[in-house]
């Protein structure tokens, strides 16, 4: 007998099993609460029937039943068929009582105690009917079959077939409540999903619910349950859209290239949240089903660090208003060096700066880029820093990853040009999406010359070739990359500091540099002559400057820098750098250096 608290703790599938065993309770398409009420009503009616049956049995019948029980083994009936028929009827009664016991064990215990209290004679007979020994019962059935086969010659074959069917039914009857195979049970194509539609019968798991202790699994040992991994794993990645409308979340561990860690996003999810290529999506994933290759995204938690409902109404990057940089990066405070202090005064970098470091080979541009990255990361933790290395040496990539506190995305020179282009595009799109959501992003690119070479290799031939073998349309995409840097009005900012190679002996590099010359609003010139003197940073101070630096420097500092530049203009680049380098080594910060100018 189940009470209401035990029924409420059960699952819907277990309640359906109980209703199925009762044979009179409708359970298809019924809610859990209604099914619990039906089971309780059925138990009450069943208990009432048992009480009425017990009252209806007279005391005198006990003697009669005892007499009939003694007559069966003592006297043999004239016709053996009658004996077989009586035995079959008794066996059916035993089976019915046994099935009732298996379905509702609590009811049988209560009924047995009541019968024992009312009548001892009936109580002696009842345990024989309730206690069911399967081995003994099968032995009796086998003996009965042998006896029927011997008498088959005199019997009607139709009647014999009917008896065999009865025997088969008797054999199947006690086995059914033990297996409890429900054809309308859950359809489990995936162990991680439970489809409780009772009409889907085709893909039923044959190992399901064959435990006879299925109902009492809360109190007994648990069966080997299917583990639920849905909602456990949270993952994050950058969205790359496919031409068919769906997309994948790429991992930065694989430099945003195709990898086993990719997470699948359906077309409906992309449309629902208004996602674009480059969106940083964080969400919950589930294991792939049978036939699936990737981990699908189940639920979206964050998009670019914001709530999905907020991101849906964002303004596109192309429609944001670009303005001059007005907030300067503090490069001369924590984790500063002489290089960053010089840059902070002579060519300051602001949020939204489009800067270019023009360098000859072996002038220390990569080291200078690393020092700028560490200074920005230390003084501006709110900035999202990306170091993009294109066509670089592998050892330089490893050194940058270990020494820079930021995201380092690299494509070494042994990779295909298509990979260089793909990585650069995803990094640019990711930065645009972050700026749309109000973030400040800094990209340090090394180098834009090699990126333009990769675009030139990938670009289909247009038929018009410039000097140096550069296609006429090949420089359009690297220009779009470099031109994306801007300070957005009432929003975020995208700063790009890129290095450009000059005097490499390649005509192509000269053409690329000439195309980018004048596109930036900050330029830092490195001189090979200064580097040969082993003076670092090898900055040509007279040629390095920032457009509209009056928006970045305060008035007093600006006046002092005008005086300093006027004083350095009479020197050559090597002398000027030697003078400034000595002064900076003697002072602790830039304020102290500006005060020492009065001496």
Buried (B, 14 or more C-beta within 10 A) or exposed (E): BBEEEBBEEBBBBBBBBBBBBBEEBEBEEBEBEEBBBBBBEBBEEBBEEBEEEBEEBEEEBBEEBBEEEEEEEEEEEEEEBEBBEEBBEEBBEBBEBBBBBBBBEEBBEEBBEBBBEBBEBBBBBBEEBBEBEEEEBEEBBEEBEEBBEEEBEEEEEEEBEEBBEEBEEBBEBBEEBEEBEBEBBBBBBBBBBBEEEBEBEEEBBEEBBEBEEBBEBEEEEEBEEBEEEEEEBEBBBBBBBEEEEBBBBBBBEEBBBEEEBBBBBEEEBBEEBEBBBBBBBBBBBBBBEEEEEBBBBBEBEBBBEBEBEEBEEBEEBEEBEBBBBEBBBBBBBEBBBBBBBBBBBBBBBBBBBBBBBBBBEEBBBBBBBBBBBBBBBBBBEEBBBBBBBBBBBEEBBEBBBEEBEBBBBBBBEEBEBEBBBBBBBBBBBBBBBBBBBBBBBBBBBBBBBBBBBBBBBBBEEEEEEBEBEBBEBBBEBBBEBBBBBBBBEEBBBBBBBBBBBBEEEBEBBBBBBEBBEEEBBBBBBBBBBBBEEEBBBBBBBBBBBBBEBEBBBEEEBEEBBEEBBEEBEEBBBBEBBBBBBEBBEEBEEBEEBBEEEEE
